[in-house]
């Protein structure tokens, strides 16, 4: 018999945008910016990107870049699932995996949830990650842009009493664009710099 996973706090950046949009009716008049709905535009197609000749490639191939991105994203989601209160060691560890607009989004989303008296519980998973592009940025760092399916089946938003405010018919698989960057030129550590809902056709 399958043992259900222990419910844990979930990271905020992507899930806040997703879950708040699915629980608007339960937020006592509070509204959130709408998540872009999938359109009829063509599904994303991966494209190989050659590194400029003057910059040594950080990853020898798109396959190597994809493996690194998958590992980094799995680590990011796992860290977010167990991130505690703002300022805690687990929260700081989670933030250290982000940079740029993603880090600002994580902080802002957590503040928004606290102000609403809401929290996120459960676990998140992903699958079907593919490379959109991989190459050197002008500052000699490396950027990997990916498409990925985020699965929030086992996640929900709850109120202060622990009751779920997520709608039962909510969408649980989301097509995402996730961008990874190296913190230093030619370093193979990847940080999440951007994650957003894909606005084209739903490839999940």
Secondary structure, 3 states (H helix, E strand, C coil): CCCCCCCCECCCHHHHHHHHHCCHHHCCCCCCCCCCCCCCCCCCCCCCCCCCCCCCCCCCCHHHHHHHHHHHHHHHHHHHHHCCCCCCHHHHHHHCCECHHHHHHHHHHHHHHHHHCCEEEECCEEEEEEEEEEEECCCCCEEEEEEEEEECCCEEEECCCCCECCCCCCCCEEEEEEEEEECCCCCCCEEEEEEEECCCCCCC
